[in-house]
């Protein structure tokens, strides 16, 4: 998983405060400070990344500025997976993907901490684990205390693991460069594996989980995806939820049925899915959710379909911003809870113009974890066994007519945010001013 700052530990390796997760946007001022003090050109040249409250290093700076008493006690930051590994084994290490995803303190070229940036940012190098490892590395053996508590053998190998979205990409069988993979959970993580230093500053880059010394994983992340249908269901689908309790189909399936009756484009309704600010490609903490084009003829079904379409527009926006781009005939592997919705998968295909393929069984990061464990302990010969584990017989082909229509709506989608950005900022400041 990606825990933002990671767990701040004191000299006894006890948490000083809760870690600040990736979705937390409090480090806005710190990001601006980095822009002035370090500069985007220099930061990107070393790390392959930009600055934004998303990145863990900006949240670390927030703790330093706003919680000096806590800062004085912190000896080490450990990502959640590394902290759990420490508790299980007594060993301290961090995997390459977790180190790279902290952002502005990791040198993407040397695959190590950047001493010059850490010095200028005022983050001591000693606050980061000295041992950076391949995800399949055995960090240590299970200690006696947790062996007894978990009912597992003492000394059982415990491996490094990595960031959830990258491990999920591995679960999808991505072993070589230039494959589109979108992991749709609470948020979107779309990524492509490659071997070049990134050139696009609006995306995020870190070492890939397989061959982390030579391969990079560049991805765009939208802050909200599956969170939006859940928000809608929780707040506006009381009838569907009640029927679900009585044994009918799930509320989500019922909402899908309603939305399927609405034509592509939701009859002129557009949603900007920025309900928790936004990461790539606009990187705006003040961006806000917007439902645009409402008329008295629109219904609950229209709004729900427009939400599903908005997430697909968000994915297309990220993909078109990347160096890889989107080419006719490409396909995209879709992983996550979205694969349960036939309607939503078809919307993704029609909006992006890509063939959407999904595994026949829902796969996420745990399958990749099992692969890493097998390869790391020698139980499996190599990573290629994933091709035998996963089959992709679920395909959604784009409808050309719908794609052309959605392309017109997508153009309006991209135009809408720049027009509203100043209003969003003013509203955010007003909301903050009144508490």
C-alpha positions, 0 to 999 in steps of 0.5 A: 500500500502507499501510506503517504508519509509512512509511519513516523517512528521514534527511537523505540520504533513506536508510532509518533503520530498516524501516517498521513495518507496519500489522499490527504491534501494538507501540504499545499503550502509546503508544495508551493515552498518546494516550487520556490526553493527547489524549482520544478526543473531541478526536482524533475531532473533528479526524481522524475516527479513534480511536487504536489500534496500527493507526494509523501515528502511534502507531507513530511515537510508539513509535519516538520512545520506544523508539529515540531514536537512530533518532528523532534521525536521522529527517527524514521519514516516507514511505509505501512508495509515496511512497518508491518514487516519490521513488527513481524521480523525486527528488520528495517527495509523499504522496497524501491516502489515505495521509496520512489513514490515518496517523490522529491527525495528519491533519485530515480537515476541512482535508485537511491535517496537524493542527499542533495535534495534531502539537505535542501529540503531539511529532511535528514537522510537518517529518517529514511531506511538505509536498505532499499530492496527488490520487492521479492527480497526476503527481509527476514524471518517471522519472529517468535511473538507473531509466530505464536499469535498467527499460528505460523512457523517461526522463521517463515520468510517475510518479503518486501512487497510494494505499492498496491497499484503496482503489485496489482499491475503485476497481477494483471500479467504485465511483465514487459513495457508498453501495456496499458493497465488501469486499476480502478478502486476508490481512485484510478491508477493507470500506468505503463511500464517503460525503460526511459527517464520520464518526460511528462511532469504531470504524471508520477514515476517510480521503479517497477515492481519487476526489474526495479533497477531498469524498469520504470512505472509511470502512472496517472492517478485520479483521486476519485473513481469507485468512491463516486458511485459509492457516494451516490449510492450512499446518499441517493439510493435509499430505495435500491439499498432497501430492496437489496436488504430484502434480497433483491439485486445489489444497489449498484446493479440496480443503479446500473440498470437505470443508467443503461436506459440513458443514452451515451452522454447522459443527455448533455450532463457532464460531471467533473469527478474532482470530489477530493481535489485532483491529482494528475493531470491537473494537480489542483487541491482546490478542484471540486466536483461539478455536475454541469448541464442539469435541467428539469428533464434529468433524473437520478439515472442521468446523474449516475450514468454521468458519474460513470462517464466522468471517471472514464473521461478522467482515465482518457485524460490521464492516458492522453497526457502520457508519453505513451499516448493512446493509439488505435488498436490498443487495449487496456487491462482493467482491474478492480471492482469496476470489472463487476459492472458490464455497463461501466466497462462498456463506457470505458471502452466507448470513451477511450476507444480502446478494447477493454480486457478484464481477467475472467476472475477478479484479480488485485494486488494479493495475486501479485503478492503471491507471485512475489512470494513464490519467486522470492522464496524460490518456490516459483521459477520466474514471473512468467507463471502469472500468464498461466494463472490469469486469463483475459476472456472478458472483452468490451469492444468500443462502439465507434459511433459512441466513441465519436459522440463521447469524443465531443463530450470529452472535449467539453469535459477538458474545457470545463475545468479551466473555465471553473478553476478560479471559481473552485479556488475562490469557493475553497478559500471561502469554505476555509475562511468560514471553517 
